[in-house]
């Protein structure tokens, strides 16, 4: 099931442009891919050569992407090995989940089947894997640490490698210290030698400490630029985080209920420690607020353990009735499938940043503009990766100034900081505002966007610089005008070249 869904998602996230099939990842992940490619090309771990801004929040995954860029592949196909690697990691998640289950149920029977089937259709496993996120690596690494800790608890033998892997967690995602803390709590609670465990835990922090020093040396900052963009200065974070947690609890209410009952009945140390790890992540979310994405990326690493606890609890309370056990396990599967499961191949679609149109736009920019041209983009990932031009990120993920601005109220996380006058004042040759031309020239559409969820786009297209210097110069390509309009600023040499752009042949 997992392999079939991954194959469908791979083909689904592709488009044929002028006879070549191109593959993409989530738009944010394509930002990391641009950093990775620049590193391999000798420019350093940067968004634009010569500018050191840490616009990614997944350092280890970005380095994995850099290794992928050593392969002799064109840009069109570079997303394929990333997705294949993520498919392999998703399979590892299933295998490690089985190992964790067998620690609680040496003979799991139907519980194992229910666990694996539920994980294979759970979008908190499949979605992140299918769209190239680092979440799958983080989940696999966290589960590996948990399984090793459980084995060490049973055997009484402590292995240093476990704590080295524990220390790597905050490198997969820069904010994964809460994941480290949850695993550290498990290590501490299961330890038979607290002094030794304390020393190993302290040593495990040497890995992220070295990364912090490296970041400060290379970027001149202790925290990534994404922290300033998505957390600093954002009002109402606790309220947003509470809503995020409530959504998770609603979707997983059935397995959460069984897992809680099982922990209460068994009074087992392992189960209470897993709940403790969940509590750590809960506090983290209440501090930083919500995530942009629909599914539960911040706690996805805990989903396999939650389901392990749930199917274990059902098995323990229904030992005398196989029929009742099968019915309750089916209930867990059905509840997850209905609430957060793959209901169709369309549910694997990631429309963050309209990646299809961003990719086609980038391909055209690469073909029809001068190599020294500069682009200003709202959806930065695919357009900038495939466009291969110096890029100004209008939403600030790769811009220090914008990331440190006060957040606009009621805006989406990561889309609520912008300063078009500053960004367009850097004199880009092209502006890609993430809108069709008919919306850009419609004052009513701009007014509606300013009052709704697209305030950031309205701010760009209504800014005095854009109105005065760019709006009247759209690239006259029907595909772009209808899907992702591109505007040439009147100070740019590209103005005389915009008529040479040609309509692409785009197909499925």
N, C-alpha and C positions, 0 to 999 in steps of 0.2 A: 504494500500500500504506500509506504513512504517513498519507495523508489519510483513508483508510478507517478505520484504527485510531484516529485522533484523533476521528473522528465517532462511532464506537462508544463510545469512552471518555467522550465528552461526555454522551451520553444515559445511559450506564451510571451515571455519577456524578450522578444526579438522582432526585428522588422527588416524588410529588404529595401535597401536604398540603392537605386541605380544598379541593380543586379547583384549586390553584395548583401549578405545577411549579417546584420549587426545585433549584438546581444548587450543588454544593459543590466545593471544592478539598481537597487534603490538610489534615488538621487543623492542622498547624504553619503551613501557608501561610495558613489562615484567621486565625491570630493576626496575621500581617502585614497581612491585609485589614482587621482591626479597627483597627490602628494607622493604616492608610491612610485609612479612613473618618473616624476622629477628626481627622486632619489636615485633611481637606476640610471637615469640619463646624466647624472653627475652634477645636478643643480642643488642637491641637498633635499632635506625633508621639508619642502616649502610648497606653497600654493603658486606663487609666482617667483621665478628666479630673482634672487637678490632681496626678497622680502621674507623675514623670519617671523611668521605668525602661526601659532599652533591651532589651526582651524579644524582639527579632528579630535575626537575623544576616545579613540581606540588604537593606542600606539602599537600594541603587539599585532593586532589584526592588520594595521597598515603596513607593518614590516612583512607580514605574510603576503600581502598584496604585492609588495616590492619583489619578493622572491618569485611570485608568479610572473612579474614583468621581465624576469630574466629568460623566460621561455621565448622561443622564436615565433611569436604570434603577432598578428596585426591588432590594432586597437579594436577592430570590429569583433574579435573573438576573445579578447582578454578576460571578459567576464565568465567565460565557460569554465576554466579551471577553478575559479573562485567558487562557483556554484557546485562544482563536483566535489571540491574539498568540503564545502558545507554539508553536502549530502552525506559524505563519509562521517563527518562529525555528528550529524543527526543520528546515524546508525549507531555510533558510539554511545550517544545519549540513551538509546534504547537498551543497549547491552549493559551499560552501567546501572540503569534503572532496575534491570533484572537482578544484577548482583546485589543491589541495595535491598530489593525485596527478599532475596534468599537469606539475608542476614536476619530478617524478622520472621520469615516463613521458609524454613529449609525445604519444605515440599509445598510449593505454592499452588499447584494444580490450576484450577480455573482462574485464580487471581492473576497468574502470570499472563494468560491470554487476554484477560480484561485490561490489564495494565498496558501491554504492548499495543493492543488495538486502539485504546484511548489516546495514548501518546502519538500514534501514527496519524490520527486525524485532528489532533489538537493544534490550533493555529498558533499557540504560544510555543510550539515546537517547529511546525512545518513552515509557517509564514516567514519567520526570521531566517530559517535555513534557505528557503526558496528565493529570498530576495537579497542574499549576500551579506547579512548582518553578522557582526561579531558576537551576537547573543548566543549563537549555537556553540561557539568555542568556549565562551564563558560558562555556559551550562555544563558542557562536557568536562571542563577542567574542575568545576566545583564538585560535580558528582564523583569524579575520580578521587579528589581529596577526601570526600565523605566516605567512599567505599574503602579507601586505604585506612582511614581512621577507625572504621568499624572493624576491619581485619586486625589492626594493631590492638584494639581493645580486647578482641577475642583471644589473640595469641600472646598478648603481653609484650610484644616486641615492637619498639619504636623505630621508625625508619626516617632518616633525615630527608630523603627525597620528598616525602609527604609535605614537609614544611617548606621545602624549596618551591614545590608546586603551589602551595598556599600563598607564598609570597608573590607568585606570578599573577595572581588574580587581578590586582589593581593595574597591571599592565595591559590586560585584555581590554578593559575599559577604565578610563582614568577615574571614574567615580565608583569603582567596585570595591572601595574600602568597606562598605557595608556587607558585601559578600565575603570578604576576608574576615570581618568581625563575626559573622554568623558561623563560618567554618571554625574560627578560633574558639568560639564558645563551645562548639561540639568537641573539639580537641581537649579543651580544659575540663569539660564535664565528664569525659570518658577516661581522663588520665588517671593512672595509678601512681604516678610520680610527678607531682605538681611542680617541683623545682626544675626538673628536667624539661617539662612541657613549657614552663615559663621561659626558659632559655631558648628553646627552639622557636617559640612564637616570636620572641624578640629578634632572633636571627632572621626569621622569615620576613620581617619588615625591612631588612637590609636591601632587599631587591627593589621594592618601591622607593626606598630612600635614595638609592643610586639613580633611579629614574627621575626623581624630583631634582636632584643635583644636575643631572644631564639636561633636563628641561630648562632650568634657570641659566645654565651656561649657554645653551643653544638659542633659546628664545627670549631670555631675559625676564622670564616670569616664573613664579612658583606654581601657578595654576594655568590650565589651558584656556585659550580664548573662548571656548564654548561655555566655560563656567560663567564668565562675565556676561555672555550673551543670554543664557537661558536661566540663570539663577540670580545673579547680583542685580539688585534694583527692581526685581519683579515683585509686585505687590500681591498679597493674598495667597502666598505659596501654601500655607497650611490648609486653607480651604480647598485649593486646587488638589493638593495631595490627598485630602480626605475623600474628595470625589473620585479620584483615581482608585483608591483602595476600595471604596464602596462598589465601584463597577466590577473590580476583580472579585470581591466577595459575592456579588450577585451572580456572576457567571459560574463561579465554582462553589455555589452554596451546598450542593449535594455532597461532593467529596470533602469539603471543609467540615460539614456536619459529621460524616462518618469518621474522619480523621480525629476530630475533637472527642467524640464518644470513645473511640478506640484508645486514645491517650488517657482519658479519664478512667476507663475500666482497667487497663493494663498497668497503669502507674509505672510505665517503663521509662528508664532514664533516657534512652535514645530518642523516644518520641517526644518527650518534653524538651529535649535539647533542639530538636528540629523546629518545634514551635518557638523556641527562643531565637533561633536564627531568623525565623519569619518576623518576630517582633523587632529585631534589629533593622531589617529592611523596611518595616512599617514606619519606624521612627525616621529613617532616612527620607522616605517619600514625603512624610509630613514636613520635613525641613526644606526639601528642594522643590516640592510641588509636583505637578503632573508632567507627563511626557506628551509629545506631539502625536504619537502613533496610537492607532486604535487598540492594539493588543498590549499585553502587560509586560513590556520589555524589562522594566525595573525589577520584576519579581519572577521572570520566566525561569530563572535558574532553580526556583523552589517548586515549580509545578510538578516535575517528576517525583520529588519526595512527597509532596502532598498526595499524589495519586497512589504512591506506594503505601502511605499510612492508611488511606481510605480503603483500598482493596484488602489490606491486612486486617483492618477492623471488621470488615464484612465477613471475611473467612473465619475469623475467630468466633464471631457470634452466631455463625450458622453451621458449625461443624456437624451438627446432627441432621441437617437437612440440605442435601445437595441442590434440591429444587429451589429452596429459598435463597441459597447462596448464589445460584445462577441468576435468579431474578434480581437480586440486589446489585450484583456486579453489572448486569445489563443496565440497571438503572443509572449507575455511575457513568457508564459509557454513553448512554443516551442523553443524560443531562449535559455532559461536556460537549458532545457532538451538537446538540441543539443550541447551546449557549455560546460556544467558542470553537466549533468544529468546522471542518472543510465541508460546506454545504454544496459547493459547486467549484469548478475550476476557476471561476471568476473571483472567488473569495481569496485566491492566492495572488490576485493582482495587487500591485503596489502603485498607486497613482500619485504618490508624493512627488511633486515637482513635474508632473506630466512627463515621465521619462521618455516615452515614445517621441513626442514632439520635440523635446529638448535634444534628443539624440539626432534627429533629422536636421534640426537647426544647427547643431554643432558641425555636422558633416558638411553642410553648405557653407558655413563660415570658414572652415578649413580649406574648402575648395576655391572660394571666390574672393577671399580677402588677402591682403598683404600679410606676411608673417609678423611684421612689426605692429600690426593693428591691435587695438585694445577694445575689449568688450565689457559692458556693464550688464550684469545679469541678476535677475531675481531668483530663479531656480538655477543654482550655480553648478550642480554636479555634472549632468550629462552634457549640457551645452558647452561647458568649459573643458571637459575631458576630451570630447570629440572635436571641439573647435580648435584646440591647441593654440590659443592666443592668450596674451596677458589679460587676466580677468579681474574686474572689480566686483566684489560680492556686495550687492546692494543691501542684503539683510545681515551683513556683518559677521558671519561665521569666520571669515578669513580676514577681517578688518578690525584692528584694535579700537579705532575711534568709535565706530558704530556699536561694537559690542559693549562698550562702557557707557552708552547713553542710557538715560532713564527709559524704562519700558512704557510704551503706549498702553493705556488701559484697555482691557477687553480683547487684546490681540492674542493670536495663537503663540504658544511658546516657540521661540526661535524665529517668529515672524513679527514680533512686536517692537523691534528696535530698527530704526532706519532714519537716514538723513540724506534725502535725495540731492539737496543743494550741495552738500559736502561731496557725495559720491560722484555726481555728474560734474561737479567742479574740478574733478581730476581729469576731465576732458577725454572721455572714452570716444573711440571712433564710432562704435555701435552700441545701441541700447536694446536689450531684450527684456521687455517688461512683463512677460508671462501672460499676455493678453492678446486677443484678436484685434485687428485694426478697427473693426466696427465698434468695439467697446472703447477703444482709446479715443476715438473721435466723437463719442456720444457723451455729452455733459450729464445726462440723466443717469447713465450707467456708472459714471465716475462718482456721482453723488450717492447712488445706492451702495456702491462698493465702500465708500468712506463711512457709511453708516452700518455696514455689515462686516463680514469676515475678511474682506479683501482690502482693508484700510491701507496696507502697505503698498499694494499695486496702485490704488487711487492716489497715494502720496507721490509716487514716482511719476505717473502720467499727468498729474496736475501741477507738478512743480514748475516754476517759472523757466528754469533752464530747459527742461524737456519741451515745454510748450513753445518756447521761443526758437530753439535751435534744432530740435529733433523731430517733433511731431509731424511736420510737413514732408518728411523725407523717408517714408516707409520703403523697404525693399519690395519692388513690385513682383513678387513671386506668389502666385495664388495659394500654394500650400502654406506659406508663412502667414499671409494675410488672414487665412481662415483658421489657423491653429496656434501660431506662436510668432506674432509679428516682430520684425526687426527694423530698427530705425537708425538711419545714418545721421550723425550730427553735422551741422553745416560747416564746422571748422575742420572736418576730416577730409583727407585726400580720397577716402572711400566714396565720397559723394559723387564723384565723376565715374565711379566704377559700378554703382548699384544697378545699372541697367544691363550689366553683363551676367548677372545672376540668372540661373536657369531653373525652371520648374523640375523638381526631382521626380523620378519614377519610384513611388512608394507602394510596397505591397506586403502582404502577410507571408 
